[in-house]
Amino acid sequence: MDNKGVLVIGEIVEGKLAPITIELLGAGRKLADELGEELSALLPGSKASGLAKDAIACGADKVYVAEDGLLDSYNSDAYTQVAADLCQKALPSVVLLGHTDIGIDLAPRLNGRLGGGLAMDCLALSLDAAKLLVSTRPVFGGNAHAEVVSKSARPQMATLRPKTVPQAKRDDSRKGEVIPVEGKVDPSALKVKVVERIKEEVEGVKLEDAEVVVSGGRGMGSAENFEMIRELANVLGGAVGATRPACDEGWAPMTLQIGQTGKVVSPKLYIAVALSGAIQHIGGCLGSKYIVAINKDKEANIFNVAHFGIVADYKEVLPALTAKLKELVSA
Amino acid sequence: MNIIVCVKQVIDPEIPPVKFKIDPEKKEVVPPPGVPPVISVFDERAVEAACRLKDKQGGTITVISLGPEKASEVVKHSIAMGADEGYVLNDAAFEGLDSFGIAYVLSKAIAKIGAYDLVLCGRQSADWGSGQVGSILAEILGIPVVTLACDIEAADKNIKVKRVVKDGYEMVEAPLPSLVTVSSELGLPRLPAGMRIMIAARKQVPVWKAADIGAEASELDKAHVEITKLSVPTRKTECEMIPGDSPDQAAENLAAKLAELL
């Protein structure tokens, strides 16, 4: 096998290495050490050179910098072009991306071009006895876990779900090599153009960043009742989530949908109110440290994954819960 | 506008977890008895996206489904929603294909269908959810791809796609032909009604075998990935029921507990 080494496709957010990139460098360093091979990183965009030392401090032996203004924001065609070129020249054995807006789009396309073997949304990465990459990913909405191995296709690729591994420990004494990527993105090859980016104004905390998420399901019954979810979330400084049926009913915007068909969150505390715990919903919140369920049906599946529960009509629980928490938080 | 939509029949993802069983030896999921399979949610929304485009500017919608012969049910469901034609791609050689294999078979079927302006896929399947077929298919077809669409507007020679990103939306323009993968944020699919159900029921859904579309065994045999283990994660969570003589009391006890944890 000619392919060697582990390559992390980095992301730069607000002029810094994205947290997921630092997580990937940590995971990649471990794999590279076990393989006895190098860890490299690709950094795209005009800020790349300035951040190479950070990538090295976080574990990279080599940093490929693609300094090109056309890579400052994500364009599927441009990123695929640059990443595929690098992979074809550097021939890494393993390529790691974040399961982020960028990774979800880029990884399968890159894989389609390279003919490798890819596993998406991985929860764990390891090596088997033959030193092949074993990627563990949720399937069937998180009902089962599959281990995926690519026996002969190269590179072996994976997108890693954010916050599943710790960030790399920084060591500023580490040495590494910075290699400029040759050639610029050919603007005429960019068929797909991003013409506008619209930031959805979210009141309060962003779902993915929230320490506390309060979610409501079909059992909430109405848009007015859903307000009680917002009140509880506000008191806890948390974000509001919803199940697909609640979104379909229009009680919450689609962007707040949690589950296999929506957002995956891993807050410290997840409060599930009047939702049964359909598999596809649970797939989006299982990473939470504590799950609290409030449901009048004691057989509801949500109690199988919850750490704390109250079997009662939420209408009789939430007002008191919100009031008491308000008191405790302000104290 | 000629639109091709790729749809998949899956085990109903809404089944209660007690009905979810796997065969760890075969690394397969055992279909729950008595629960009919359904069209994958994202694919159904891809059909909906196609129907909305057709409502606005006319054209034809052709649906293809790689799967068992029974997959004609999801093709008929799509026809009942508004699609015109549909085919099932079924062959013993198509069983157990990975994303590359599936994309290859779909590309051969699309070549047989002929001229198209737009190919639509769900962002991922609701079962294995590999999330790759659309993008690999676009690479094979040599056309641009836009992923995670929640709205598609078509003009003469290009499309404008609203795509979902973490903190909002992106508006993306792509020339035709292109491939677009559709996300659930597109909104609820229409319910088939009246005449359309009759039309779909009477519609012949031809089954295309490998030989019909010229799918070569050498391409179908190439596995890029293998599933080496399938397991149901053990959830050790022991749910502690919060005591209280009344819901109010339980709520106050829970509040105290949460204040401790946070």
Interface residues (C-beta under 8 A of the other chain):
Chain A: S76 D77 T100 D101 I104 D105 A107 P108 R109 N111 G112 R113 G115 G116 G117 L118 A119 M120 D121 D128 V134 P138 V139 F140 G141 G142 N143 A144 H145 A146 E147 V148 V149 S150 K151 A153 K191 V192 K193 V194 V195 E196 R197 I198 K199 E200 V202 K206 E208 E211 V212 L236 R244 D248 M254 T255 Q257 Q260 T261 G262 K268 L269 A278 I279 Q280 Y290 I291 V292 A293 N301 F303 N304 V305 A306 H307 F308 G309 I310 V311 A312 D313 E316 V317 L318 P319 A320 L321 K324 L325 L328 V329
Chain B: I11 P13 E14 I15 P16 P17 F20 I22 K27 V29 V41 F42 S99 F100 A103 Q124 A126 D127 W128 G129 S130 G131 Q132 G134 S135 I136 L137 A138 E139 I140 P144 V145 V146 T147 L148 C150 K160 V164 V165 K166 D167 G168 Y169 E170 M171 V172 E173 A174 P175 S178 S183 S184 E185 G187 L188 K222 A223 H224 V225 E226 I227 T228 K229 L230 S231 V232 P233 R235 T237 E238 C239 E240 M241 I242 G244 S246 P247 D248 A250 A251 E252 L254 A255 A256 K257 L258 A259 L261 L262
